[in-house]
Amino acid sequence: MSIEVGSKLQGKVTGITHFGAFVELPEGITGLVHISEVADNYVKDINEHLKVGDQVEVKVINVEKNGKIGLSIRKAKDQPPQSQSHSKSQSHLHQQRPRHNNRGNSPRNKEDFESKMSRFLKDSEDRLSSLKRNTESKRGGRGARRG
């Protein structure tokens, strides 16, 4: 049984690091499940998801020439949960669009933006001129002597 990209295998977690988990596959071959491939959501601490000795189903996502095997637990799961999350993200986009489009159409919002921008530019110019004055006065004495 050769390890090929795309195949799903059962394995045993043999080690855990801050960046992922090592999983022993059939025939004693070891692969790495990167922390980003453990779960569909963000994983801050891998120890909350896996422990040494756990039996896991993994999908082979890459096999490098030097023998390193990249594995994924989240891609080994069946497809329906992913399609649900996909449709969920699409409905999320539909909810966002109207709010985004209405935001810039109001004349009041346009005035607010322009006044904020002009106030920002004025503050920025004031800070820049004050910074230039301070650095020029500090350079004057010492810079000339170094020569």
DRENZADO-426158 format. One record per residue: x, y, z of N, C-alpha, C in turn; chain. Coordinates in nm, 2 decimals. Layout:
# DRENZADO-426158
@n.X = X n.Y = Y n.Z = Z ca.X = X ca.Y = Y ca.Z = Z c.X = X c.Y = Y c.Z = Z unit = A $
...
***
This chain:
# DRENZADO-426158
@n.X = 0.08 n.Y = -0.12 n.Z = 0.00 ca.X = 0.00 ca.Y = 0.00 ca.Z = 0.00 c.X = 0.09 c.Y = 0.12 c.Z = 0.00 unit = A $
@n.X = 0.09 n.Y = 0.20 n.Z = -0.11 ca.X = 0.17 ca.Y = 0.32 ca.Z = -0.12 c.X = 0.09 c.Y = 0.44 c.Z = -0.08 unit = A $
@n.X = 0.16 n.Y = 0.54 n.Z = -0.02 ca.X = 0.09 ca.Y = 0.66 ca.Z = 0.02 c.X = 0.08 c.Y = 0.75 c.Z = -0.10 unit = A $
@n.X = -0.04 n.Y = 0.79 n.Z = -0.13 ca.X = -0.06 ca.Y = 0.88 ca.Z = -0.25 c.X = -0.14 c.Y = 1.00 c.Z = -0.21 unit = A $
@n.X = -0.12 n.Y = 1.11 n.Z = -0.27 ca.X = -0.19 ca.Y = 1.23 ca.Z = -0.25 c.X = -0.34 c.Y = 1.21 c.Z = -0.28 unit = A $
@n.X = -0.42 n.Y = 1.25 n.Z = -0.18 ca.X = -0.57 ca.Y = 1.23 ca.Z = -0.19 c.X = -0.62 c.Y = 1.11 c.Z = -0.12 unit = A $
@n.X = -0.54 n.Y = 1.02 n.Z = -0.08 ca.X = -0.59 ca.Y = 0.90 ca.Z = -0.01 c.X = -0.62 c.Y = 0.93 c.Z = 0.13 unit = A $
@n.X = -0.72 n.Y = 0.86 n.Z = 0.19 ca.X = -0.76 ca.Y = 0.87 ca.Z = 0.33 c.X = -0.71 c.Y = 0.75 c.Z = 0.40 unit = A $
@n.X = -0.65 n.Y = 0.78 n.Z = 0.52 ca.X = -0.59 ca.Y = 0.67 ca.Z = 0.59 c.X = -0.62 c.Y = 0.69 c.Z = 0.74 unit = A $
@n.X = -0.61 n.Y = 0.58 n.Z = 0.82 ca.X = -0.62 ca.Y = 0.58 ca.Z = 0.96 c.X = -0.48 c.Y = 0.59 c.Z = 1.02 unit = A $
@n.X = -0.46 n.Y = 0.67 n.Z = 1.12 ca.X = -0.33 ca.Y = 0.69 ca.Z = 1.18 c.X = -0.34 c.Y = 0.71 c.Z = 1.33 unit = A $
@n.X = -0.23 n.Y = 0.71 n.Z = 1.40 ca.X = -0.22 ca.Y = 0.73 ca.Z = 1.54 c.X = -0.13 c.Y = 0.85 c.Z = 1.57 unit = A $
@n.X = -0.18 n.Y = 0.94 n.Z = 1.65 ca.X = -0.10 ca.Y = 1.06 ca.Z = 1.69 c.X = 0.02 c.Y = 1.01 c.Z = 1.78 unit = A $
@n.X = 0.14 n.Y = 1.04 n.Z = 1.73 ca.X = 0.26 ca.Y = 0.99 ca.Z = 1.80 c.X = 0.33 c.Y = 1.11 c.Z = 1.87 unit = A $
@n.X = 0.31 n.Y = 1.23 n.Z = 1.83 ca.X = 0.37 ca.Y = 1.34 ca.Z = 1.89 c.X = 0.30 c.Y = 1.47 c.Z = 1.86 unit = A $
@n.X = 0.31 n.Y = 1.57 n.Z = 1.95 ca.X = 0.24 ca.Y = 1.70 ca.Z = 1.93 c.X = 0.35 c.Y = 1.81 c.Z = 1.95 unit = A $
@n.X = 0.35 n.Y = 1.90 n.Z = 1.86 ca.X = 0.43 ca.Y = 2.02 ca.Z = 1.87 c.X = 0.34 c.Y = 2.15 c.Z = 1.86 unit = A $
@n.X = 0.40 n.Y = 2.26 n.Z = 1.88 ca.X = 0.33 ca.Y = 2.39 ca.Z = 1.87 c.X = 0.28 c.Y = 2.41 c.Z = 1.73 unit = A $
@n.X = 0.34 n.Y = 2.35 n.Z = 1.63 ca.X = 0.30 ca.Y = 2.37 ca.Z = 1.49 c.X = 0.22 c.Y = 2.26 c.Z = 1.43 unit = A $
@n.X = 0.20 n.Y = 2.15 n.Z = 1.50 ca.X = 0.12 ca.Y = 2.04 ca.Z = 1.44 c.X = 0.14 c.Y = 1.91 c.Z = 1.52 unit = A $
@n.X = 0.09 n.Y = 1.80 n.Z = 1.45 ca.X = 0.10 ca.Y = 1.67 ca.Z = 1.52 c.X = 0.15 c.Y = 1.57 c.Z = 1.42 unit = A $
@n.X = 0.24 n.Y = 1.48 n.Z = 1.47 ca.X = 0.29 ca.Y = 1.38 ca.Z = 1.39 c.X = 0.20 c.Y = 1.26 c.Z = 1.41 unit = A $
@n.X = 0.17 n.Y = 1.20 n.Z = 1.29 ca.X = 0.07 ca.Y = 1.09 ca.Z = 1.29 c.X = 0.14 c.Y = 0.97 c.Z = 1.22 unit = A $
@n.X = 0.14 n.Y = 0.85 n.Z = 1.29 ca.X = 0.20 ca.Y = 0.73 ca.Z = 1.23 c.X = 0.09 c.Y = 0.66 c.Z = 1.14 unit = A $
@n.X = 0.13 n.Y = 0.64 n.Z = 1.02 ca.X = 0.04 ca.Y = 0.58 ca.Z = 0.92 c.X = 0.07 c.Y = 0.43 c.Z = 0.91 unit = A $
@n.X = -0.01 n.Y = 0.35 n.Z = 0.84 ca.X = 0.02 ca.Y = 0.21 ca.Z = 0.82 c.X = 0.16 c.Y = 0.20 c.Z = 0.76 unit = A $
@n.X = 0.22 n.Y = 0.09 n.Z = 0.78 ca.X = 0.36 ca.Y = 0.05 ca.Z = 0.74 c.X = 0.46 c.Y = 0.13 c.Z = 0.82 unit = A $
@n.X = 0.42 n.Y = 0.20 n.Z = 0.93 ca.X = 0.52 ca.Y = 0.27 ca.Z = 1.02 c.X = 0.56 c.Y = 0.40 c.Z = 0.96 unit = A $
@n.X = 0.50 n.Y = 0.45 n.Z = 0.86 ca.X = 0.54 ca.Y = 0.58 ca.Z = 0.80 c.X = 0.48 c.Y = 0.69 c.Z = 0.88 unit = A $
@n.X = 0.55 n.Y = 0.80 n.Z = 0.90 ca.X = 0.50 ca.Y = 0.92 ca.Z = 0.98 c.X = 0.48 c.Y = 1.04 c.Z = 0.89 unit = A $
@n.X = 0.37 n.Y = 1.10 n.Z = 0.92 ca.X = 0.34 ca.Y = 1.23 ca.Z = 0.85 c.X = 0.31 c.Y = 1.34 c.Z = 0.94 unit = A $
@n.X = 0.30 n.Y = 1.46 n.Z = 0.89 ca.X = 0.27 ca.Y = 1.57 ca.Z = 0.98 c.X = 0.14 c.Y = 1.64 c.Z = 0.94 unit = A $
@n.X = 0.05 n.Y = 1.66 n.Z = 1.05 ca.X = -0.07 ca.Y = 1.74 ca.Z = 1.03 c.X = -0.04 c.Y = 1.87 c.Z = 1.08 unit = A $
@n.X = -0.03 n.Y = 1.97 n.Z = 0.99 ca.X = 0.00 ca.Y = 2.11 ca.Z = 1.03 c.X = -0.12 c.Y = 2.16 c.Z = 1.12 unit = A $
@n.X = -0.09 n.Y = 2.25 n.Z = 1.21 ca.X = -0.20 ca.Y = 2.30 ca.Z = 1.30 c.X = -0.31 c.Y = 2.36 c.Z = 1.22 unit = A $
@n.X = -0.29 n.Y = 2.42 n.Z = 1.10 ca.X = -0.39 ca.Y = 2.48 ca.Z = 1.02 c.X = -0.48 c.Y = 2.37 c.Z = 0.96 unit = A $
@n.X = -0.44 n.Y = 2.24 n.Z = 0.96 ca.X = -0.52 ca.Y = 2.13 ca.Z = 0.90 c.X = -0.59 c.Y = 2.04 c.Z = 1.00 unit = A $
@n.X = -0.59 n.Y = 2.09 n.Z = 1.13 ca.X = -0.65 ca.Y = 2.01 ca.Z = 1.23 c.X = -0.80 c.Y = 2.02 c.Z = 1.24 unit = A $
@n.X = -0.85 n.Y = 2.15 n.Z = 1.22 ca.X = -0.99 ca.Y = 2.17 ca.Z = 1.23 c.X = -1.03 c.Y = 2.28 c.Z = 1.14 unit = A $
@n.X = -1.16 n.Y = 2.29 n.Z = 1.11 ca.X = -1.21 ca.Y = 2.40 ca.Z = 1.02 c.X = -1.20 c.Y = 2.54 c.Z = 1.07 unit = A $
@n.X = -1.20 n.Y = 2.55 n.Z = 1.21 ca.X = -1.19 ca.Y = 2.68 ca.Z = 1.27 c.X = -1.05 c.Y = 2.70 c.Z = 1.31 unit = A $
@n.X = -1.02 n.Y = 2.82 n.Z = 1.37 ca.X = -0.88 ca.Y = 2.86 ca.Z = 1.41 c.X = -0.84 c.Y = 2.77 c.Z = 1.53 unit = A $
@n.X = -0.72 n.Y = 2.72 n.Z = 1.53 ca.X = -0.67 ca.Y = 2.63 ca.Z = 1.64 c.X = -0.56 c.Y = 2.71 c.Z = 1.70 unit = A $
@n.X = -0.58 n.Y = 2.76 n.Z = 1.83 ca.X = -0.48 ca.Y = 2.83 ca.Z = 1.90 c.X = -0.39 c.Y = 2.73 c.Z = 1.97 unit = A $
@n.X = -0.45 n.Y = 2.63 n.Z = 2.04 ca.X = -0.37 ca.Y = 2.52 ca.Z = 2.11 c.X = -0.41 c.Y = 2.39 c.Z = 2.06 unit = A $
@n.X = -0.32 n.Y = 2.32 n.Z = 1.99 ca.X = -0.35 ca.Y = 2.19 ca.Z = 1.93 c.X = -0.39 c.Y = 2.09 c.Z = 2.03 unit = A $
@n.X = -0.34 n.Y = 2.11 n.Z = 2.16 ca.X = -0.37 ca.Y = 2.01 ca.Z = 2.26 c.X = -0.52 c.Y = 2.01 c.Z = 2.30 unit = A $
@n.X = -0.59 n.Y = 2.11 n.Z = 2.26 ca.X = -0.74 ca.Y = 2.11 ca.Z = 2.28 c.X = -0.81 c.Y = 2.02 c.Z = 2.18 unit = A $
@n.X = -0.74 n.Y = 1.98 n.Z = 2.08 ca.X = -0.80 ca.Y = 1.90 ca.Z = 1.97 c.X = -0.75 c.Y = 1.76 c.Z = 1.97 unit = A $
@n.X = -0.62 n.Y = 1.74 n.Z = 2.00 ca.X = -0.55 ca.Y = 1.61 ca.Z = 1.98 c.X = -0.47 c.Y = 1.57 c.Z = 2.10 unit = A $
@n.X = -0.45 n.Y = 1.44 n.Z = 2.12 ca.X = -0.37 ca.Y = 1.39 ca.Z = 2.23 c.X = -0.28 c.Y = 1.28 c.Z = 2.17 unit = A $
@n.X = -0.17 n.Y = 1.26 n.Z = 2.23 ca.X = -0.08 ca.Y = 1.15 ca.Z = 2.18 c.X = -0.16 c.Y = 1.02 c.Z = 2.21 unit = A $
@n.X = -0.16 n.Y = 0.93 n.Z = 2.10 ca.X = -0.24 ca.Y = 0.81 ca.Z = 2.11 c.X = -0.37 c.Y = 0.81 c.Z = 2.05 unit = A $
@n.X = -0.42 n.Y = 0.93 n.Z = 2.01 ca.X = -0.55 ca.Y = 0.94 ca.Z = 1.94 c.X = -0.55 c.Y = 0.87 c.Z = 1.81 unit = A $
@n.X = -0.66 n.Y = 0.80 n.Z = 1.77 ca.X = -0.67 ca.Y = 0.74 ca.Z = 1.64 c.X = -0.74 c.Y = 0.85 c.Z = 1.55 unit = A $
@n.X = -0.69 n.Y = 0.88 n.Z = 1.44 ca.X = -0.75 ca.Y = 0.99 ca.Z = 1.36 c.X = -0.75 c.Y = 0.94 c.Z = 1.21 unit = A $
@n.X = -0.85 n.Y = 0.99 n.Z = 1.14 ca.X = -0.85 ca.Y = 0.97 ca.Z = 0.99 c.X = -0.79 c.Y = 1.09 c.Z = 0.93 unit = A $
@n.X = -0.70 n.Y = 1.07 n.Z = 0.84 ca.X = -0.62 ca.Y = 1.18 ca.Z = 0.77 c.X = -0.63 c.Y = 1.16 c.Z = 0.62 unit = A $
@n.X = -0.61 n.Y = 1.28 n.Z = 0.55 ca.X = -0.60 ca.Y = 1.27 ca.Z = 0.41 c.X = -0.46 c.Y = 1.32 c.Z = 0.37 unit = A $
@n.X = -0.40 n.Y = 1.25 n.Z = 0.28 ca.X = -0.27 ca.Y = 1.29 ca.Z = 0.23 c.X = -0.28 c.Y = 1.41 c.Z = 0.14 unit = A $
@n.X = -0.22 n.Y = 1.52 n.Z = 0.18 ca.X = -0.23 ca.Y = 1.64 ca.Z = 0.09 c.X = -0.11 c.Y = 1.67 c.Z = 0.01 unit = A $
@n.X = 0.01 n.Y = 1.61 n.Z = 0.05 ca.X = 0.13 ca.Y = 1.62 ca.Z = -0.03 c.X = 0.23 c.Y = 1.52 c.Z = 0.02 unit = A $
@n.X = 0.31 n.Y = 1.48 n.Z = -0.08 ca.X = 0.43 ca.Y = 1.39 ca.Z = -0.05 c.X = 0.55 c.Y = 1.46 c.Z = -0.12 unit = A $
@n.X = 0.64 n.Y = 1.50 n.Z = -0.04 ca.X = 0.76 ca.Y = 1.57 ca.Z = -0.09 c.X = 0.87 c.Y = 1.46 c.Z = -0.13 unit = A $
@n.X = 0.96 n.Y = 1.51 n.Z = -0.22 ca.X = 1.07 ca.Y = 1.42 ca.Z = -0.27 c.X = 1.15 c.Y = 1.37 c.Z = -0.15 unit = A $
@n.X = 1.17 n.Y = 1.45 n.Z = -0.05 ca.X = 1.26 ca.Y = 1.41 ca.Z = 0.06 c.X = 1.19 c.Y = 1.32 c.Z = 0.16 unit = A $
@n.X = 1.06 n.Y = 1.28 n.Z = 0.13 ca.X = 0.99 ca.Y = 1.18 ca.Z = 0.21 c.X = 0.89 c.Y = 1.24 c.Z = 0.31 unit = A $
@n.X = 0.89 n.Y = 1.37 n.Z = 0.32 ca.X = 0.80 ca.Y = 1.43 ca.Z = 0.41 c.X = 0.65 c.Y = 1.42 c.Z = 0.36 unit = A $
@n.X = 0.56 n.Y = 1.38 n.Z = 0.45 ca.X = 0.42 ca.Y = 1.36 ca.Z = 0.41 c.X = 0.34 c.Y = 1.47 c.Z = 0.48 unit = A $
@n.X = 0.26 n.Y = 1.55 n.Z = 0.41 ca.X = 0.17 ca.Y = 1.64 ca.Z = 0.46 c.X = 0.03 c.Y = 1.58 c.Z = 0.47 unit = A $
@n.X = -0.03 n.Y = 1.59 n.Z = 0.59 ca.X = -0.16 ca.Y = 1.53 ca.Z = 0.62 c.X = -0.26 c.Y = 1.64 c.Z = 0.66 unit = A $
@n.X = -0.39 n.Y = 1.61 n.Z = 0.65 ca.X = -0.50 ca.Y = 1.70 ca.Z = 0.69 c.X = -0.61 c.Y = 1.61 c.Z = 0.76 unit = A $
@n.X = -0.65 n.Y = 1.66 n.Z = 0.87 ca.X = -0.76 ca.Y = 1.60 ca.Z = 0.94 c.X = -0.89 c.Y = 1.66 c.Z = 0.89 unit = A $
@n.X = -0.89 n.Y = 1.79 n.Z = 0.87 ca.X = -1.01 ca.Y = 1.86 ca.Z = 0.83 c.X = -1.05 c.Y = 1.82 c.Z = 0.69 unit = A $
@n.X = -0.96 n.Y = 1.80 n.Z = 0.60 ca.X = -1.00 ca.Y = 1.76 ca.Z = 0.46 c.X = -1.04 c.Y = 1.61 c.Z = 0.46 unit = A $
@n.X = -1.01 n.Y = 1.53 n.Z = 0.56 ca.X = -1.05 ca.Y = 1.39 ca.Z = 0.56 c.X = -1.19 c.Y = 1.37 c.Z = 0.59 unit = A $
@n.X = -1.25 n.Y = 1.48 n.Z = 0.65 ca.X = -1.40 ca.Y = 1.47 ca.Z = 0.68 c.X = -1.48 c.Y = 1.46 c.Z = 0.56 unit = A $
@n.X = -1.60 n.Y = 1.41 n.Z = 0.57 ca.X = -1.69 ca.Y = 1.40 ca.Z = 0.45 c.X = -1.72 c.Y = 1.54 c.Z = 0.40 unit = A $
@n.X = -1.76 n.Y = 1.54 n.Z = 0.27 ca.X = -1.78 ca.Y = 1.67 ca.Z = 0.20 c.X = -1.91 c.Y = 1.75 c.Z = 0.25 unit = A $
@n.X = -2.02 n.Y = 1.69 n.Z = 0.29 ca.X = -2.14 ca.Y = 1.77 ca.Z = 0.32 c.X = -2.12 c.Y = 1.88 c.Z = 0.42 unit = A $
@n.X = -2.04 n.Y = 1.86 n.Z = 0.53 ca.X = -2.02 ca.Y = 1.97 ca.Z = 0.62 c.X = -1.95 c.Y = 2.09 c.Z = 0.55 unit = A $
@n.X = -1.86 n.Y = 2.06 n.Z = 0.46 ca.X = -1.79 ca.Y = 2.17 ca.Z = 0.39 c.X = -1.89 c.Y = 2.24 c.Z = 0.30 unit = A $
@n.X = -1.98 n.Y = 2.17 n.Z = 0.23 ca.X = -2.07 ca.Y = 2.24 ca.Z = 0.14 c.X = -2.17 c.Y = 2.32 c.Z = 0.22 unit = A $
@n.X = -2.20 n.Y = 2.28 n.Z = 0.34 ca.X = -2.29 ca.Y = 2.36 ca.Z = 0.43 c.X = -2.22 c.Y = 2.49 c.Z = 0.47 unit = A $
@n.X = -2.09 n.Y = 2.48 n.Z = 0.51 ca.X = -2.02 ca.Y = 2.60 ca.Z = 0.54 c.X = -2.00 c.Y = 2.69 c.Z = 0.42 unit = A $
@n.X = -1.99 n.Y = 2.63 n.Z = 0.30 ca.X = -1.98 ca.Y = 2.71 ca.Z = 0.18 c.X = -2.11 c.Y = 2.79 c.Z = 0.16 unit = A $
@n.X = -2.22 n.Y = 2.72 n.Z = 0.17 ca.X = -2.35 ca.Y = 2.79 ca.Z = 0.15 c.X = -2.37 c.Y = 2.89 c.Z = 0.26 unit = A $
@n.X = -2.32 n.Y = 2.86 n.Z = 0.38 ca.X = -2.33 ca.Y = 2.95 ca.Z = 0.49 c.X = -2.26 c.Y = 3.08 c.Z = 0.46 unit = A $
@n.X = -2.13 n.Y = 3.06 n.Z = 0.40 ca.X = -2.05 ca.Y = 3.18 ca.Z = 0.37 c.X = -2.12 c.Y = 3.26 c.Z = 0.26 unit = A $
@n.X = -2.18 n.Y = 3.19 n.Z = 0.17 ca.X = -2.25 ca.Y = 3.26 ca.Z = 0.06 c.X = -2.37 c.Y = 3.34 c.Z = 0.11 unit = A $
@n.X = -2.45 n.Y = 3.29 n.Z = 0.20 ca.X = -2.56 ca.Y = 3.36 ca.Z = 0.26 c.X = -2.50 c.Y = 3.48 c.Z = 0.34 unit = A $
@n.X = -2.39 n.Y = 3.46 n.Z = 0.41 ca.X = -2.32 ca.Y = 3.57 ca.Z = 0.48 c.X = -2.29 c.Y = 3.68 c.Z = 0.39 unit = A $
@n.X = -2.24 n.Y = 3.65 n.Z = 0.27 ca.X = -2.21 ca.Y = 3.75 ca.Z = 0.17 c.X = -2.33 c.Y = 3.83 c.Z = 0.13 unit = A $
@n.X = -2.44 n.Y = 3.76 n.Z = 0.10 ca.X = -2.57 ca.Y = 3.82 ca.Z = 0.06 c.X = -2.61 c.Y = 3.92 c.Z = 0.17 unit = A $
@n.X = -2.59 n.Y = 3.88 n.Z = 0.30 ca.X = -2.63 ca.Y = 3.97 ca.Z = 0.40 c.X = -2.55 c.Y = 4.09 c.Z = 0.41 unit = A $
@n.X = -2.42 n.Y = 4.08 n.Z = 0.37 ca.X = -2.33 ca.Y = 4.19 ca.Z = 0.38 c.X = -2.35 c.Y = 4.29 c.Z = 0.27 unit = A $
@n.X = -2.39 n.Y = 4.25 n.Z = 0.15 ca.X = -2.39 ca.Y = 4.34 ca.Z = 0.03 c.X = -2.48 c.Y = 4.46 c.Z = 0.05 unit = A $
@n.X = -2.61 n.Y = 4.44 n.Z = 0.09 ca.X = -2.69 ca.Y = 4.56 ca.Z = 0.10 c.X = -2.64 c.Y = 4.66 c.Z = 0.20 unit = A $
@n.X = -2.59 n.Y = 4.62 n.Z = 0.31 ca.X = -2.53 ca.Y = 4.72 ca.Z = 0.41 c.X = -2.41 c.Y = 4.79 c.Z = 0.35 unit = A $
@n.X = -2.33 n.Y = 4.72 n.Z = 0.27 ca.X = -2.21 ca.Y = 4.78 ca.Z = 0.21 c.X = -2.26 c.Y = 4.88 c.Z = 0.11 unit = A $
@n.X = -2.36 n.Y = 4.84 n.Z = 0.02 ca.X = -2.40 ca.Y = 4.93 ca.Z = -0.08 c.X = -2.47 c.Y = 5.06 c.Z = -0.03 unit = A $
@n.X = -2.55 n.Y = 5.04 n.Z = 0.08 ca.X = -2.62 ca.Y = 5.16 ca.Z = 0.13 c.X = -2.53 c.Y = 5.25 c.Z = 0.20 unit = A $
@n.X = -2.42 n.Y = 5.21 n.Z = 0.24 ca.X = -2.33 ca.Y = 5.29 ca.Z = 0.32 c.X = -2.28 c.Y = 5.42 c.Z = 0.25 unit = A $
@n.X = -2.24 n.Y = 5.41 n.Z = 0.13 ca.X = -2.18 ca.Y = 5.52 ca.Z = 0.06 c.X = -2.28 c.Y = 5.60 c.Z = -0.02 unit = A $
@n.X = -2.41 n.Y = 5.56 n.Z = -0.03 ca.X = -2.51 ca.Y = 5.63 ca.Z = -0.11 c.X = -2.57 c.Y = 5.75 c.Z = -0.04 unit = A $
@n.X = -2.57 n.Y = 5.75 n.Z = 0.09 ca.X = -2.63 ca.Y = 5.86 ca.Z = 0.16 c.X = -2.55 c.Y = 5.99 c.Z = 0.15 unit = A $
@n.X = -2.61 n.Y = 6.11 n.Z = 0.12 ca.X = -2.53 ca.Y = 6.23 ca.Z = 0.12 c.X = -2.47 c.Y = 6.26 c.Z = 0.25 unit = A $
@n.X = -2.53 n.Y = 6.23 n.Z = 0.36 ca.X = -2.48 ca.Y = 6.26 ca.Z = 0.49 c.X = -2.35 c.Y = 6.19 c.Z = 0.51 unit = A $
@n.X = -2.34 n.Y = 6.06 n.Z = 0.47 ca.X = -2.22 ca.Y = 5.98 ca.Z = 0.49 c.X = -2.11 c.Y = 6.04 c.Z = 0.40 unit = A $
@n.X = -2.14 n.Y = 6.09 n.Z = 0.29 ca.X = -2.04 ca.Y = 6.15 ca.Z = 0.20 c.X = -1.98 c.Y = 6.28 c.Z = 0.27 unit = A $
@n.X = -2.06 n.Y = 6.36 n.Z = 0.32 ca.X = -2.02 ca.Y = 6.48 ca.Z = 0.39 c.X = -1.93 c.Y = 6.44 c.Z = 0.51 unit = A $
@n.X = -1.97 n.Y = 6.34 n.Z = 0.58 ca.X = -1.90 ca.Y = 6.30 ca.Z = 0.70 c.X = -1.76 c.Y = 6.25 c.Z = 0.66 unit = A $
@n.X = -1.75 n.Y = 6.18 n.Z = 0.55 ca.X = -1.62 ca.Y = 6.13 ca.Z = 0.50 c.X = -1.53 c.Y = 6.24 c.Z = 0.46 unit = A $
@n.X = -1.59 n.Y = 6.34 n.Z = 0.39 ca.X = -1.51 ca.Y = 6.45 ca.Z = 0.34 c.X = -1.46 c.Y = 6.54 c.Z = 0.46 unit = A $
@n.X = -1.54 n.Y = 6.56 n.Z = 0.55 ca.X = -1.50 ca.Y = 6.64 ca.Z = 0.67 c.X = -1.40 c.Y = 6.56 c.Z = 0.75 unit = A $
@n.X = -1.41 n.Y = 6.43 n.Z = 0.76 ca.X = -1.31 ca.Y = 6.35 ca.Z = 0.83 c.X = -1.18 c.Y = 6.36 c.Z = 0.76 unit = A $
@n.X = -1.19 n.Y = 6.35 n.Z = 0.63 ca.X = -1.06 ca.Y = 6.35 ca.Z = 0.55 c.X = -0.99 c.Y = 6.48 c.Z = 0.56 unit = A $
@n.X = -1.07 n.Y = 6.59 n.Z = 0.55 ca.X = -1.00 ca.Y = 6.72 ca.Z = 0.56 c.X = -0.94 c.Y = 6.74 c.Z = 0.70 unit = A $
@n.X = -1.01 n.Y = 6.70 n.Z = 0.80 ca.X = -0.96 ca.Y = 6.71 ca.Z = 0.94 c.X = -0.83 c.Y = 6.62 c.Z = 0.95 unit = A $
@n.X = -0.83 n.Y = 6.50 n.Z = 0.90 ca.X = -0.72 ca.Y = 6.42 ca.Z = 0.90 c.X = -0.60 c.Y = 6.48 c.Z = 0.83 unit = A $
@n.X = -0.62 n.Y = 6.54 n.Z = 0.71 ca.X = -0.51 ca.Y = 6.60 ca.Z = 0.64 c.X = -0.46 c.Y = 6.72 c.Z = 0.71 unit = A $
@n.X = -0.54 n.Y = 6.80 n.Z = 0.78 ca.X = -0.49 ca.Y = 6.92 ca.Z = 0.85 c.X = -0.41 c.Y = 6.87 c.Z = 0.97 unit = A $
@n.X = -0.46 n.Y = 6.77 n.Z = 1.05 ca.X = -0.38 ca.Y = 6.72 ca.Z = 1.16 c.X = -0.25 c.Y = 6.66 c.Z = 1.11 unit = A $
@n.X = -0.25 n.Y = 6.59 n.Z = 1.00 ca.X = -0.13 ca.Y = 6.53 ca.Z = 0.95 c.X = -0.03 c.Y = 6.63 c.Z = 0.91 unit = A $
@n.X = -0.07 n.Y = 6.74 n.Z = 0.85 ca.X = 0.02 ca.Y = 6.85 ca.Z = 0.81 c.X = 0.08 c.Y = 6.92 c.Z = 0.93 unit = A $
@n.X = -0.01 n.Y = 6.94 n.Z = 1.03 ca.X = 0.04 ca.Y = 7.00 ca.Z = 1.16 c.X = 0.15 c.Y = 6.91 c.Z = 1.22 unit = A $
@n.X = 0.12 n.Y = 6.78 n.Z = 1.23 ca.X = 0.22 ca.Y = 6.69 ca.Z = 1.29 c.X = 0.35 c.Y = 6.69 c.Z = 1.22 unit = A $
@n.X = 0.34 n.Y = 6.68 n.Z = 1.09 ca.X = 0.46 ca.Y = 6.68 ca.Z = 1.00 c.X = 0.54 c.Y = 6.80 c.Z = 1.01 unit = A $
@n.X = 0.48 n.Y = 6.92 n.Z = 1.01 ca.X = 0.56 ca.Y = 7.05 ca.Z = 1.03 c.X = 0.62 c.Y = 7.05 c.Z = 1.16 unit = A $
@n.X = 0.55 n.Y = 7.01 n.Z = 1.27 ca.X = 0.61 ca.Y = 7.01 ca.Z = 1.40 c.X = 0.73 c.Y = 6.91 c.Z = 1.41 unit = A $
@n.X = 0.71 n.Y = 6.80 n.Z = 1.35 ca.X = 0.82 ca.Y = 6.70 ca.Z = 1.35 c.X = 0.94 c.Y = 6.75 c.Z = 1.27 unit = A $
@n.X = 0.92 n.Y = 6.82 n.Z = 1.16 ca.X = 1.03 ca.Y = 6.88 ca.Z = 1.08 c.X = 1.10 c.Y = 6.98 c.Z = 1.16 unit = A $
@n.X = 1.03 n.Y = 7.07 n.Z = 1.23 ca.X = 1.09 ca.Y = 7.17 ca.Z = 1.31 c.X = 1.18 c.Y = 7.11 c.Z = 1.42 unit = A $
@n.X = 1.13 n.Y = 7.01 n.Z = 1.49 ca.X = 1.21 ca.Y = 6.94 ca.Z = 1.59 c.X = 1.33 c.Y = 6.87 c.Z = 1.54 unit = A $
@n.X = 1.32 n.Y = 6.80 n.Z = 1.43 ca.X = 1.44 ca.Y = 6.73 ca.Z = 1.38 c.X = 1.54 c.Y = 6.83 c.Z = 1.32 unit = A $
@n.X = 1.50 n.Y = 6.93 n.Z = 1.26 ca.X = 1.59 ca.Y = 7.03 ca.Z = 1.20 c.X = 1.67 c.Y = 7.10 c.Z = 1.31 unit = A $
@n.X = 1.61 n.Y = 7.13 n.Z = 1.42 ca.X = 1.68 ca.Y = 7.20 ca.Z = 1.53 c.X = 1.77 c.Y = 7.10 c.Z = 1.60 unit = A $
@n.X = 1.74 n.Y = 6.98 n.Z = 1.60 ca.X = 1.83 ca.Y = 6.88 ca.Z = 1.66 c.X = 1.95 c.Y = 6.85 c.Z = 1.58 unit = A $
@n.X = 1.94 n.Y = 6.85 n.Z = 1.45 ca.X = 2.05 ca.Y = 6.82 ca.Z = 1.35 c.X = 2.15 c.Y = 6.93 c.Z = 1.35 unit = A $
@n.X = 2.11 n.Y = 7.06 n.Z = 1.36 ca.X = 2.19 ca.Y = 7.17 ca.Z = 1.33 c.X = 2.33 c.Y = 7.17 c.Z = 1.40 unit = A $
@n.X = 2.33 n.Y = 7.15 n.Z = 1.53 ca.X = 2.46 ca.Y = 7.16 ca.Z = 1.60 c.X = 2.55 c.Y = 7.04 c.Z = 1.58 unit = A $
@n.X = 2.50 n.Y = 6.92 n.Z = 1.60 ca.X = 2.58 ca.Y = 6.80 ca.Z = 1.59 c.X = 2.62 c.Y = 6.76 c.Z = 1.45 unit = A $
@n.X = 2.53 n.Y = 6.77 n.Z = 1.36 ca.X = 2.55 ca.Y = 6.73 ca.Z = 1.22 c.X = 2.67 c.Y = 6.81 c.Z = 1.15 unit = A $
@n.X = 2.68 n.Y = 6.93 n.Z = 1.18 ca.X = 2.78 ca.Y = 7.01 ca.Z = 1.12 c.X = 2.92 c.Y = 6.97 c.Z = 1.17 unit = A $
@n.X = 2.94 n.Y = 6.93 n.Z = 1.29 ca.X = 3.07 ca.Y = 6.90 ca.Z = 1.35 c.X = 3.12 c.Y = 6.77 c.Z = 1.29 unit = A $
@n.X = 3.03 n.Y = 6.67 n.Z = 1.26 ca.X = 3.07 ca.Y = 6.54 ca.Z = 1.21 c.X = 3.14 c.Y = 6.55 c.Z = 1.08 unit = A $
@n.X = 3.09 n.Y = 6.64 n.Z = 0.99 ca.X = 3.15 ca.Y = 6.67 ca.Z = 0.87 c.X = 3.20 c.Y = 6.58 c.Z = 0.77 unit = A $
***
